Amino acid sequence: MKFSSFLHDLTTATAIYDMDYNCFSTGQLQSKEWLIEVFDDVRRTKNIHLGTTFILCGWYGILAAMMFLKYQMDCKIRSFDIDPACEKIADQINKGYSSDNWRFKAITQNIYDINFEKHSWQCWSNKNNRMSYPIVDKPTIIINTACEHTDSKWFEKIPNGKIVILQSNDSFEEEGHINAVANLDDFTSMYPLSEIYYAGQLELEKFTRFMLIGVK
């Protein structure tokens, strides 16, 4: 998809939906850009194919859109968020891919209820005026850039051997941050991996972002 098409879909979303514009903050965008750049090096070094990627707490699908624009490869992304308002916004922002045989789909789902081995989901079909038949996806990569908003019970459900990309921060005072971490060592201890491809931190204006990439 061309960048101009993405901008059209993005501006359409901002025009027709009530959005939290913090999704475009410097910290949010820099954190996502950091993830994409680092993972691009990791996937080339480790010969990782994106396959089907699950993004947890995916919000408006901004990370998914940035990944599609960066990688320009044949992959599928499922963006899960518990807030039902996010689904239509994320699908609109990624319309070029949501309309392409569901290469992208936002799903309203509690991340604690996801089957990380193979997950079944349905959506409304405007074409057929009914719910779709169940669709089953098996994730290759699981991403959660909002670990500060959740405890680690969802992580415990991920089968060993899955590739994960995790981000958290040290912003304890922010509303909704129930599981922020003080430093990278604490983050690594909270989410133990059998193999770590990358562990690092990014100093931002208001907080430090931590990231782990590896195999559970």
Helices and strands as residue ranges (DSSP letters): H 3-16, G 21-24, H 26-46, E 52-56, H 62-71, E 76-81, H 85-93, H 95-98, E 104-108, G 111-113, E 119-121, E 124-125, E 130-131, E 135-137, E 141-144, G 147-149, H 153-156, E 163-169, H 184-190, E 195-203, E 208-215
